Every structure is written in structure tokens, then in C-alpha cells.
């Protein structure tokens, strides 16, 4: 059958569009996979950029095809359309997409779609569009509003005055229309002045949604860490509100308070256990082993083993069947701190076949008879502790077996062997605990992440890591 040149080109652009959208979805999954490194993601990003280049070369015909095939239910399609608009510097098309997103279903846009749209701006928005960001943020509906602010904060594109204008335009009366968790975290991370009272008000509302209160505490801690810690300590009996923040920037006294929470029946949740692991106080080690003994075969045992490894660096492993490993894993949203995104479950390898075959298949790791994981055996940990006791000094806080300093934490953050869950916590911790001047954005491209890690390592080596934990941290 004969095809016109334009029809043939449209078919090519439609294929490039679908491949770009698919690769974005793949990269999003890979970023939350514990075994995936940045160097592996770079391969997928290079393929994505190649498809983007083909669409840019296709000019108006390619852009029209992308918009014609746009699927409002597909995060990858939102990302592809917005990314192409940024790459072509076509602000009119981007604003039309913004209007389409805001008008959809009376402003109710699924979180994953909003995040995908904002990721395109995070990855490719021209710097000279920054002046429009306050207008876009103020005019967007949630959750898009929050994700736009998150992307803008990650790129460092707004001056403090513009942030304040965007906040006032998008939030309104704090008690009448509360901001989203993502929006609060974005303003907190940007260090916007004059909004701390809003964060305090939300964090102090005992009848407010716990994750919203937790986000307010996190945002407040960027500029007012001691105030945030005091509020978190007051709310310590509500783990979903306070325990993550205590782990991210608390000290040994906060670890003692968290340990007392473990004595309450049913309180051994992942956030509490991982917070203890991040603080790294030695008095937490034996209680964590006790959790392993009490919670055999339950999700909390995975978090306890992870916390023990974060403190000691022992790396004790055990071999289990794939079915057993899946049955008692800690869920990803329990492990990750606020603002870490919406991760997919790990353990699933997504494989793209050649065009003409099946478009997408999911294959699990169950073909492998045994899997290795951190040991959940309390006897193994107790035996190791007896042998290694001489390596640890009372009164110190440890990370992977070495005393905590900014340099040690920066080195651990750069070590991809520690996995996505650790990096999600540590990227926030090094800013909140040590006030690192550079932030690692885990949704950024791999190149930007590598540059951010390099700057954090340089900062720690130059002077911040010379003293012990706390000496470099400002309040």
C-alpha cells in the first residue's frame, strides 16, 4: 500500500513518541530499584534523548503527532509532550498542556501524571522561562501545583521574592486551603523566608492528616531545625508524624526517645526502626536485634535488619526462597522519607521486546531458587556483635561501621551499593543534619545527580567533614 511522505513521517514520529514515553516509565521504575545504579540508568536516558532528538528534528509535524496521540492516562505521554515543548522552546504548547492538565476532571490529576509533567520541566525547561514559574504554580491545581514547585526548587530557578509570591498566590488562607505535602516540601527545600509560621501551624494541628504534618515538619527543619525537632518530640507518640524527621536530623537523645516507643505494643514500624538506623546510636543495636527476635517473618524484621546494617555495616546476609523474600518485604512507601516520589515495587524486571513482538512483558525473579538479603536472624547478629564489639566506641554515632562525620555521610551517599532506599533518606539527611549547601535531587537526570554528588563530596572534603557529627551542623 502506498503511503504519502507525510503519513510515513507521522508513523515514525508516533513510534519515537511511544518509545520516549515507555523509556520514561522504565527510568521511573529503575530509580526505585535497589539494585540499579546511575550508570545503568544513563543507558536508558541516552536512548530517550535519541528519540527526543528525532522528534525535535521532525519540527511541527512531529509536535502535532505527539499532541494528537496524547493519552491523558499515561504518565509517559505527559512527560513526552512537555519535554518536547521544552526542547523546542515552545512555551505556547507547554502552557496549553498546563491548561489541559488543570482543566482535567475539575482539576483532579493523578499524582503520577503531575509528577511526569513536572519531571519534563525539571529535566529540560529553558532557564529563561523561570520568570513564568510563579504564574504557573499559582494557577495550577493540586497535585500539579506541588510538583511544579518541586521541580522549580530542584532547579534553583526562583528568587525568594518570587517564591513568596507563588506561595501567596497558590496557598491562600492556610487553614482554609491547606497546601499539599509536595508543595510544602518544595518551599521548605528552597528555604523560602516568611512561611515558617504556616509550617508550624500545620505541624501542630493534632487532627490534621499525619503525612501532611510530617511534611510540614520536614519543610520547617530546613531553616528552623531545632523548632522542628521540638515539635517532632512533642508528637513522638504519632510515628507517622515525627519519627522520620527524628531520624533525619535527631541525635542520641532522640534515639533514646524512639527506643522507648519500641516498648509500646505494635509500635515496631518501619519508620521508627529506620530512623534509629539513621541516627546510628549504639544503644539501639541490641533493641533492634530484639525486634528481629520478636517479629520473625513480619515486615518490621526487614526494617530492623536494614537499620542494623546502616549502623554497623556488617552486611550479614542469608539465602531465602523468592516466595519468602516477597512475603515479608517492607513496603517501599514505609521505607522512604517524604518527597521521595511514588516508587514501584522492586523485584520485577521489565523487558522491552522488538517491535512486532509483545510490546511489554513482566518477568519475575522466581526462576532463581534462592535470593540473598540482609539477615533477619537475631542469633547471627548477636554472634557478630560479640566478635565486633571492640570496633565501636561508646558515645559515638555510626554509619556503616564508621563514626558519623559529614565526610563519612557524603561517601556513603555516593556509594550506590547502599541502594535506592538508603539514598532517599541520606539525600535529605545530609542537608537537614549537616546543612550541606548542595542538594541531591533523586528525580533529576543521572548527569545532574552525579554532579550534585561530586559537589557534596567536595564540600565535605574541604572542611565540613573535619569534625565529628554536630560540629558542622547549624541550627
C-alpha positions as CSV (number, residue, x, y, z in Angstrom):
1,X,0.0,0.0,0.0
2,X,1.3,3.4,-1.0
3,X,1.9,5.9,1.8
4,X,2.5,9.6,1.4
5,X,5.7,11.0,2.7
6,X,3.9,12.9,5.5
7,X,2.0,9.8,6.6
8,X,5.2,7.8,6.7
9,X,6.9,10.5,8.8
10,X,3.9,10.7,11.1
11,X,4.2,6.9,11.7
12,X,7.9,7.3,12.5
13,X,7.2,10.2,14.9
14,X,4.4,8.2,16.6
15,X,6.9,5.4,17.2
16,X,9.5,7.8,18.6
17,X,6.8,9.2,20.8
18,X,5.8,5.8,22.2
19,X,9.4,4.8,22.8
20,X,10.2,8.0,24.6
21,X,7.1,7.6,26.8
22,X,8.0,4.0,27.5
23,X,11.6,4.8,28.4
24,X,10.4,7.5,30.9
25,X,8.2,4.9,32.6
26,X,11.2,2.5,32.7
27,X,13.5,5.0,34.2
28,X,11.0,6.0,36.8
29,X,10.8,2.3,37.9
30,X,14.6,1.8,37.8
31,X,15.2,4.8,40.0
32,X,13.4,3.0,42.9
33,X,15.1,-0.4,42.2
34,X,17.6,-1.2,44.9
35,X,20.0,-2.9,42.5
36,X,20.0,-0.2,39.8
37,X,22.9,2.2,39.5
38,X,23.1,5.6,37.9
39,X,25.4,4.2,35.2
40,X,22.7,1.7,34.3
41,X,20.1,4.5,34.1
42,X,22.4,6.5,31.9
43,X,21.9,3.9,29.1
44,X,18.1,4.4,29.2
45,X,18.5,8.1,29.3
46,X,20.7,8.1,26.2
47,X,18.0,6.1,24.3
48,X,15.4,8.5,25.5
49,X,17.4,11.5,24.3
50,X,17.8,9.9,20.9
51,X,14.1,9.6,20.4
52,X,13.6,13.2,21.6
53,X,16.2,14.4,19.1
54,X,14.3,12.7,16.3
55,X,11.1,14.5,17.4
56,X,12.8,17.8,17.6
57,X,14.1,17.4,14.1
58,X,10.6,16.5,13.0
59,X,9.6,20.1,13.9
60,X,5.9,21.0,13.7
61,X,4.7,17.7,12.1
62,X,6.3,15.7,15.0
63,X,4.9,18.1,17.6
64,X,1.4,17.8,16.1
65,X,1.7,14.0,16.1
66,X,2.7,13.9,19.8
67,X,-0.2,16.1,20.8
68,X,-2.6,14.0,18.6
69,X,-1.6,10.8,20.2
70,X,-1.5,12.2,23.7
71,X,-3.1,9.9,26.3
72,X,-4.4,11.7,29.4
73,X,-4.0,8.4,31.4
74,X,-0.3,7.8,30.5
75,X,2.4,9.5,32.6
76,X,4.9,8.9,29.8
77,X,2.7,10.7,27.3
78,X,2.5,13.8,29.6
79,X,6.3,13.7,30.0
80,X,6.9,13.3,26.3
81,X,4.7,16.2,25.3
82,X,6.0,18.6,27.9
83,X,9.6,17.5,27.2
84,X,9.3,18.2,23.5
85,X,7.7,21.6,24.2
86,X,10.8,22.5,26.4
87,X,13.3,21.1,23.9
88,X,11.6,23.1,21.1
89,X,11.3,26.2,23.3
90,X,7.6,26.2,22.5
91,X,6.2,27.9,25.6
92,X,2.7,28.3,24.0
93,X,2.4,24.5,23.6
94,X,3.6,24.0,27.2
95,X,1.1,26.4,28.6
96,X,-1.7,24.7,26.5
97,X,-0.7,21.4,28.2
98,X,-0.8,23.1,31.6
99,X,-4.3,24.4,30.9
100,X,-5.3,20.9,29.7
101,X,-3.9,19.4,32.9
102,X,-5.6,21.9,35.2
103,X,-9.0,21.6,33.4
104,X,-9.0,17.8,33.5
105,X,-11.7,16.3,35.7
106,X,-12.2,19.6,37.5
107,X,-8.6,19.8,38.4
108,X,-8.2,16.2,39.7
109,X,-5.0,15.0,38.1
110,X,-3.4,11.7,39.3
111,X,-0.2,12.1,41.2
112,X,1.9,10.2,38.7
113,X,0.7,12.3,35.8
114,X,1.5,15.5,37.6
115,X,4.9,14.2,38.6
116,X,5.7,13.3,34.9
117,X,4.7,16.7,33.6
118,X,6.9,18.4,36.3
119,X,9.8,16.0,35.5
120,X,9.9,17.3,32.0
121,X,10.4,20.8,33.3
122,X,12.9,19.5,35.8
123,X,15.0,17.9,33.0
124,X,14.7,20.4,30.1
125,X,13.0,23.7,30.9
126,X,14.8,26.6,29.4
127,X,16.3,28.8,32.2
128,X,14.7,32.0,30.7
129,X,11.2,30.5,31.4
130,X,11.9,30.8,35.2
131,X,10.0,34.1,35.4
132,X,6.8,32.3,34.4
133,X,7.1,29.7,37.2
134,X,5.3,31.7,39.9
135,X,2.4,32.2,37.5
136,X,2.2,28.6,36.5
137,X,2.5,27.4,40.1
138,X,-0.1,29.9,41.3
139,X,-2.6,29.0,38.6
140,X,-2.2,25.2,38.7
141,X,-4.5,22.8,40.6
142,X,-3.1,20.2,43.0
143,X,-1.3,17.9,42.7
144,X,0.3,19.6,39.7
145,X,0.9,22.8,41.7
146,X,3.1,21.0,44.2
147,X,5.0,19.1,41.6
148,X,5.8,22.2,39.6
149,X,7.1,23.9,42.8
150,X,9.2,20.8,43.5
151,X,10.8,20.9,40.0
152,X,11.4,24.6,40.3
153,X,13.0,24.2,43.7
154,X,15.2,21.4,42.4
155,X,16.4,23.6,39.5
156,X,17.0,26.6,41.8
157,X,15.0,28.7,39.4
158,X,13.1,31.1,41.7
159,X,14.3,34.0,43.7
160,X,12.9,34.3,47.3
161,X,10.5,37.1,46.3
162,X,9.1,35.1,43.5
163,X,8.7,32.1,45.8
164,X,6.7,34.2,48.3
165,X,4.5,35.5,45.5
166,X,3.9,31.9,44.3
167,X,3.1,30.8,47.8
168,X,0.6,33.5,48.5
169,X,-1.0,33.0,45.1
170,X,-1.3,29.2,45.4
171,X,-2.0,28.5,49.0
172,X,-4.3,31.3,50.2
173,X,-5.5,31.1,53.7
174,X,-3.6,28.3,55.4
175,X,-6.4,26.9,57.4
176,X,-9.0,27.3,54.7
177,X,-7.0,25.6,52.0
178,X,-4.0,23.6,53.1
179,X,-1.1,23.1,50.7
180,X,-0.1,19.6,49.6
181,X,2.8,17.7,51.1
182,X,4.8,18.2,47.8
183,X,4.2,21.9,47.8
184,X,5.3,22.4,51.4
185,X,8.4,20.3,50.9
186,X,9.3,22.3,47.8
187,X,9.0,25.6,49.7
188,X,10.9,24.2,52.6
189,X,13.7,22.9,50.4
190,X,14.0,26.2,48.7
191,X,14.4,27.9,52.1
192,X,11.7,30.4,51.4
193,X,11.5,33.1,54.1
194,X,8.3,34.1,55.8
195,X,6.4,30.9,55.6
196,X,7.7,29.1,58.6
197,X,4.7,30.0,60.7
198,X,2.5,28.2,58.2
199,X,4.6,25.0,58.7
200,X,4.4,25.3,62.4
201,X,0.6,25.8,62.3
202,X,0.1,22.6,60.2
203,X,2.6,20.5,62.2
204,X,0.8,21.5,65.4
205,X,-2.7,20.5,64.3
206,X,-3.3,17.2,66.1
207,X,-6.4,16.5,63.9
208,X,-4.5,17.0,60.6
209,X,-3.5,14.2,58.3
210,X,-0.3,12.7,59.7
211,X,1.6,12.7,56.4
212,X,0.7,16.4,55.9
213,X,2.0,17.2,59.4
214,X,5.2,15.2,58.7
215,X,5.8,17.2,55.5
216,X,5.3,20.4,57.4
217,X,7.9,19.3,60.0
218,X,10.3,18.4,57.2
219,X,9.9,21.7,55.4
220,X,10.3,23.6,58.7
221,X,13.5,21.8,59.5
222,X,15.4,23.3,56.6
223,X,15.6,26.7,58.2
224,X,14.5,26.0,61.8
225,X,15.8,22.6,62.7
226,X,15.6,22.9,66.4
227,X,12.0,24.2,66.3
228,X,11.0,21.2,64.0
229,X,12.8,18.8,66.4
230,X,10.9,20.2,69.4
231,X,7.6,19.8,67.6
232,X,8.6,16.3,66.5
233,X,9.5,15.3,70.0
234,X,6.1,16.6,71.2
235,X,4.4,14.3,68.6
236,X,6.6,11.3,69.2
237,X,3.6,9.2,70.1
238,X,2.4,9.6,66.4
239,X,5.1,7.8,64.5
240,X,3.8,8.8,61.0
241,X,4.2,12.5,62.0
242,X,7.5,12.6,63.8
243,X,9.8,9.6,63.6
244,X,11.2,10.2,60.1
245,X,12.3,13.7,61.0
246,X,13.9,12.5,64.2
247,X,15.9,10.0,62.1
248,X,16.9,12.6,59.5
249,X,18.3,15.2,61.9
250,X,17.9,13.9,65.5
251,X,20.7,12.8,67.9
252,X,21.3,10.2,70.5
253,X,18.8,11.7,72.9
254,X,16.1,11.4,70.2
255,X,17.2,7.8,69.6
256,X,16.6,7.1,73.3
257,X,13.1,8.5,72.9
258,X,12.5,6.3,69.8
259,X,13.7,3.3,71.7
260,X,11.1,3.9,74.4
261,X,8.5,3.8,71.7
262,X,9.5,0.3,70.8
263,X,8.3,-0.9,74.2
264,X,4.7,0.1,73.1
265,X,2.9,-3.0,71.6
266,X,2.6,-2.7,67.8
267,X,5.0,0.3,67.6
268,X,7.8,-1.5,65.7
269,X,7.0,0.1,62.4
270,X,9.5,0.7,59.5
271,X,9.8,4.4,60.0
272,X,10.8,4.1,63.7
273,X,13.3,1.3,63.0
274,X,14.9,3.0,60.0
275,X,15.1,6.3,62.0
276,X,17.1,4.5,64.6
277,X,19.4,3.2,62.0
278,X,20.0,6.6,60.5
279,X,20.8,8.2,63.9
280,X,23.3,5.4,64.4
281,X,23.4,5.5,68.2
282,X,25.0,2.3,69.6
283,X,22.3,1.8,72.4
284,X,19.9,1.0,69.6
285,X,21.7,-2.1,68.3
286,X,20.6,-4.7,70.9
287,X,16.9,-3.5,70.9
288,X,17.0,-3.8,67.1
289,X,18.2,-7.4,67.4
290,X,15.4,-7.9,69.9
291,X,12.9,-6.7,67.2
292,X,14.3,-9.4,64.9
293,X,13.6,-12.0,67.6
294,X,10.1,-10.8,68.3
295,X,9.0,-10.0,64.7
296,X,10.2,-13.1,62.8
297,X,8.6,-13.3,59.4
298,X,7.0,-9.9,59.7
299,X,7.7,-6.8,57.6
300,X,9.3,-5.0,60.6
301,X,12.1,-7.5,60.6
302,X,13.3,-6.2,57.2
303,X,13.5,-2.7,58.5
304,X,15.3,-3.8,61.7
305,X,17.9,-5.7,59.7
306,X,18.3,-2.6,57.4
307,X,18.7,-0.4,60.5
308,X,21.3,-2.7,62.0
309,X,23.3,-2.7,58.7
310,X,23.1,1.1,58.5
311,X,24.7,1.4,61.9
312,X,27.2,-1.4,61.8
313,X,28.0,-2.0,58.1
314,X,28.1,-5.7,59.0
315,X,26.4,-6.8,55.8
316,X,25.2,-10.1,57.2
317,X,23.2,-11.9,54.6
318,X,21.0,-15.0,54.4
319,X,19.7,-17.1,51.5
320,X,15.9,-17.4,51.2
321,X,13.4,-18.5,48.6
322,X,11.9,-15.9,46.3
323,X,8.5,-16.5,47.7
324,X,9.7,-16.0,51.3
325,X,11.5,-12.8,50.3
326,X,8.4,-11.3,48.7
327,X,6.1,-12.3,51.6
328,X,7.7,-10.2,54.3
329,X,9.4,-7.3,52.5
330,X,8.9,-3.8,53.9
331,X,6.8,-1.8,51.5
332,X,8.6,1.0,49.7
333,X,6.4,3.8,50.9
334,X,7.1,2.8,54.5
335,X,10.9,2.9,54.0
336,X,11.2,6.2,52.0
337,X,11.1,9.7,53.6
338,X,8.7,12.4,52.4
339,X,9.2,13.7,48.9
340,X,10.9,10.6,47.6
341,X,8.4,10.1,44.9
342,X,6.0,7.3,44.2
343,X,8.1,4.2,43.7
344,X,7.1,1.0,42.0
345,X,7.6,-2.4,43.8
346,X,11.0,-3.8,43.2
347,X,11.8,-7.4,42.2
348,X,10.2,-7.1,38.8
349,X,12.3,-6.8,35.6
350,X,10.5,-5.1,32.8
351,X,11.7,-6.2,29.4
352,X,11.0,-4.5,26.1
353,X,10.9,-6.8,23.1
354,X,11.5,-6.0,19.4
355,X,8.7,-4.1,17.6
356,X,6.2,-6.6,16.3
357,X,6.6,-8.9,19.2
358,X,4.8,-8.4,22.5
359,X,5.2,-4.7,23.5
360,X,5.9,-5.3,27.2
361,X,6.2,-8.3,29.4
362,X,6.9,-8.6,33.1
363,X,9.2,-11.4,34.3
364,X,9.8,-12.1,37.9
365,X,13.0,-13.4,39.6
366,X,11.2,-16.5,40.8
367,X,13.1,-18.7,38.3
368,X,16.1,-18.3,40.7
369,X,15.8,-20.8,43.5
370,X,17.4,-18.7,46.2
371,X,17.8,-14.9,46.9
372,X,20.2,-13.1,49.2
373,X,19.0,-10.5,51.6
374,X,20.1,-8.9,54.8
375,X,19.9,-11.4,57.6
376,X,16.9,-11.4,59.8
377,X,18.4,-14.0,62.2
378,X,18.9,-12.4,65.7
379,X,21.3,-15.1,66.7
380,X,23.6,-14.3,63.7
381,X,23.6,-10.6,64.6
382,X,24.2,-11.3,68.3
383,X,27.2,-13.5,67.4
384,X,28.6,-10.9,65.1
385,X,28.2,-8.2,67.7
386,X,30.2,-10.2,70.3
387,X,33.1,-10.5,67.8
388,X,33.0,-6.9,66.5
389,X,32.3,-5.1,69.8
390,X,35.9,-3.8,70.0
391,X,35.4,-1.8,66.8
392,X,32.9,0.5,68.3
393,X,33.3,3.3,70.9
394,X,30.6,4.2,73.4
395,X,29.1,7.7,72.9
396,X,29.7,7.7,69.1
397,X,27.0,7.5,66.4
398,X,28.0,5.2,63.5
399,X,27.1,4.8,59.8
400,X,28.1,1.6,58.1
401,X,30.6,0.9,60.9
402,X,32.5,4.2,60.9
403,X,31.9,7.3,63.2
404,X,29.5,9.7,61.6
405,X,31.0,12.8,60.0
406,X,29.8,14.9,57.1
407,X,32.6,13.2,55.0
408,X,31.5,9.7,56.0
409,X,27.9,10.5,55.2
410,X,28.9,12.1,51.8
411,X,31.0,9.0,50.9
412,X,28.1,6.7,51.9
413,X,25.6,8.8,49.8
414,X,27.9,8.4,46.8
415,X,28.2,4.7,47.2
416,X,25.5,3.2,45.0
417,X,25.9,-0.2,46.7
418,X,23.7,1.0,49.5
419,X,20.6,1.1,47.3
420,X,17.8,3.5,46.5
421,X,16.1,3.4,49.9
422,X,19.2,4.5,51.7
423,X,19.9,7.2,49.2
424,X,16.4,8.6,49.5
425,X,16.9,9.0,53.3
426,X,20.5,10.1,53.1
427,X,19.9,12.8,50.5
428,X,17.6,14.6,52.9
429,X,19.7,13.8,56.0
430,X,22.9,15.5,54.8
431,X,21.0,18.7,54.2
432,X,19.0,18.7,57.4
433,X,21.7,17.4,59.8
434,X,24.8,19.0,58.3
435,X,23.3,21.8,56.2
436,X,25.1,20.8,53.0
437,X,24.9,23.6,50.5
438,X,24.1,21.3,47.7
439,X,21.0,19.1,47.4
440,X,20.8,15.7,45.6
441,X,17.5,15.6,43.6
442,X,16.7,12.0,43.1
443,X,14.3,12.7,40.2
444,X,17.0,14.7,38.3
445,X,18.8,13.2,35.3
446,X,21.7,10.9,36.1
447,X,24.2,13.6,34.9
448,X,22.8,16.2,37.3
449,X,22.8,13.7,40.1
450,X,26.4,12.8,39.6
451,X,27.4,16.5,39.5
452,X,25.4,17.1,42.7
453,X,27.2,14.2,44.5
454,X,30.5,15.5,43.3
455,X,29.8,18.9,44.8
456,X,28.6,17.3,48.1
457,X,31.9,15.3,48.2
458,X,34.0,18.4,47.6
459,X,32.1,20.3,50.2
460,X,32.6,17.5,52.8
461,X,36.3,17.1,51.9
462,X,37.1,20.9,52.1
463,X,36.1,21.4,55.7
464,X,32.6,20.3,56.7
465,X,33.8,16.7,57.4
466,X,36.7,17.6,59.5
467,X,34.8,17.5,62.8
468,X,32.5,14.9,64.3
469,X,28.8,14.8,63.8
470,X,27.0,18.0,65.0
471,X,30.1,20.3,64.8
472,X,29.3,21.3,61.3
473,X,25.6,21.5,61.6
474,X,23.8,24.8,62.1
475,X,20.6,25.3,63.9
